[in-house]
Amino acid sequence: MSLIYGVDEAGRGPILGPMTIAVVGVDRKATRALGTLGVDDSKSFGSTAEGQLRRAQLAEQIRACVPAVRLRTVEVEEIDHYTYRGQLNALERRVVLELLAAMEVERDARVICDGATMFKPLRLHYPRLQAVNRGESAHVSVAAASIVAKDARDRAFGVIANRYGDEFGPVRGGGYLNAATRKFLSAYEQRYGELPPETRRSWGAKSGNLSLF
């Protein structure tokens, strides 16, 4: 049977680290298997070590049982390039189209994207595409894509945390602009006079001057 493709991203909002976007294609057999595994929205597992471990386990199981999966890590430099121009949505749409093309998804395929406003324009390319909010509730393929994307984002941020852990102590906060991330960025800037290279300079200020937080 034709596959149903779910699309979701992780890491759109952080100030530190990349964004990840995943596409997962499922058939009836995979849909049943994912339901048995308890696949749900990646955010439901939280940011604790236990939640990240559960996501990692599920991501591995998802990859083993679905007919198609593709992931892209969008690095900080590319995010900044688009965000400075107010085109972060355009970047996400471009990456999704590239992933679908790489998977050789046919024009009449059923594609479900998490983000009603953001992904609606992609109907020009895939007329049966559904762009919905809370897509993980719309179809298990989106929930699976959410888990795969968030697990990849967890791993990417883990590399950053390990890179600076010996010098600055545990780097917590997932890269979002919360107290833990502010503490790390402030300590790094005080020591080196600039922000770490994994920082999105475009975050929150078009000038890129983030030294005031």
N, C-alpha and C positions, 0 to 999 in steps of 0.2 A: 504494500500500500504506500501511498504518498506520505512523506513525513510532514509533521507539524514542527515548525521551528520557533523556539522561544529565544528572546533577546533581553539581556539585562546588563547593567554596568555596576561597578563598585568603585568608590573613590572619586566621585565627581567633586565633592565639596572640600576635601582636606587642603591644607596649605603646604603639606609636606608629602612628597612621594607621588607615584604615578597613579593613573586611573586604569582600570581593566574593564574590558567589554567581552562578553561571551555570547555565543550562539549555540544552542543545543537542539538537535533534531531528534524527534521521537516517533516511533510507530506504536501500535497497540500493545505489543509485547513490552516495550520499554516503559510505556505509560503505566502498565500494571506493576512492573518491577519498581518503578520510582514511588508509586503509591505505597507499596509494601515496605520500602525503605523509610518512609516517613519524610519524604522530601518536602521542604517548606521554604519560605523566604529565608535567605541567609541571615538577615538581621535578627531573626527570632532566636538565634543561638547566642546573641550577645557578643561582647568583646573580651570575655574572660578567657583564660588559657583553656579551660574545659570546652567553652563554646568554639574556640578556634580549632581545637582537636576534633570536635564532632564535625565541624564543617569540612576539615581536611579529609576525614574518613569518608564522608558522604561524597565529596568531590571525586575521590578515587573510585567509589562504587558507581557513581554516575557515569564516569568515563568508561567503565567496564561494561555497562549494560545498554548504553544508547548507541544508535547507529551512526550518529554524527555529532561532533563537537569541535568548536574552533574558538580560540581565545586570542585577544590582542592586548598587549600592555602598551599603554600610551604614556610616553615619558614626559617629564616635566617641561622640557624645552618645547615640545610640540603643543602641549596644553597652553603654555604661555603665549606661543605664537598666535593661537586662535583667540585666547581669552582677551588679550590686549585689544583685539579688534571686535570684541563682543560677539564672537562666533563659536563659543564652546558647543552650542547645540549643533552647529554645522559640522564641527569636528566629529561629534558622536555619530551623526547621520552618515558621514563619509566612511568612518571606520566600519559601521554596520554593513553598509553596501559592499565594502571590500571583503568583509568576512563572508557574506552571503555569496558573492561572486566566486570566492575561493572554494566554497563548498558546492559550487555549481547548482545552486538553488534555482529552480525554474521560475519563470515569471508568474505563473499561475499558482505557485505554492502558497500554502497557508502559513503566514508569519505573524507572530504575536510579539509586540514590543512593549516594554514597560515604559510608558511615558506618552500620554495622549497627545499633548501639544507638540512635543519634540519630534516624534516619529511619524506623525500624520503625513508630512510631505513625501514620505517614502512610498506612499500608495501610487505615485507616478511610475514607480519602478515595479512594484508588486501590488497589483490591484486588490488582491484578497488580504492584504496586510491589515492587521488590527493593531491600532495604537491605543493602549488603555492605561489608566492609572491602576496601581496595585495589580500589575500583570501576573504576579505570582499566584494570585487568587483566581485568575482567569484560566490558567492552564498550567499543568505540572511542568511543561517544557520551560516556561519562564522561571518557575521556582528553581528548576535545575540549573538554568543559566545563571541565576542569582547566586547560587551556592558556588558554582565553578568560578565566577568572577570574583566573589568575595574571598574565596580561599586563595586565589592568585594574588589579590591585593594584600591579604594577610601576610603571605610569604614575602612579597616585595617590601612591605614595611618592616618585616622581621629582619631583612638584610640591612636596612637602614639602621634599625635599632642596634643590631650587632656591631655595625661599623663604628658607632659612637659610644657604645655601652661602657667600654673600659675607661674612656676619658671622662664621660659625663654622668655615668651611672645609668640605670635603666631608663630607656627612652619610651615613655608611655604615651597614651592618648591617641594612638592610631593615626597621627598626623593631622587630626582635626584641631582647629584653633581653640583648644580648651586650656585649662590651667597647666596641665602636664606638658603640652606642646609649647606653650608660651615659656615655661621654665627652661626647657631645653634650648629653644631658639635664642632666648635672652642670654643664657650662659655661653652659647657658641659665639654670639655676636660680641659679647664682652671680651672673649678670649682672642678672637680672630679679626674683629672689626668689620665683619660681614656675616651674612647668613650662609648656612650650608648650601652646597650646590643642589641639593634635592628639594629646595624651597621653591614654591611657585611664586615668582616675583609678581605675577599678574594678580595675585589673590587680593581682592578687596580694594586695590588702589591702582589706577591706570598708570600712575607714575612709576610704579614698582618700588616705591620707597616704603619698605615695611619695617623700618627701624623703630617705629613709635609704639609697637605693641609690647 
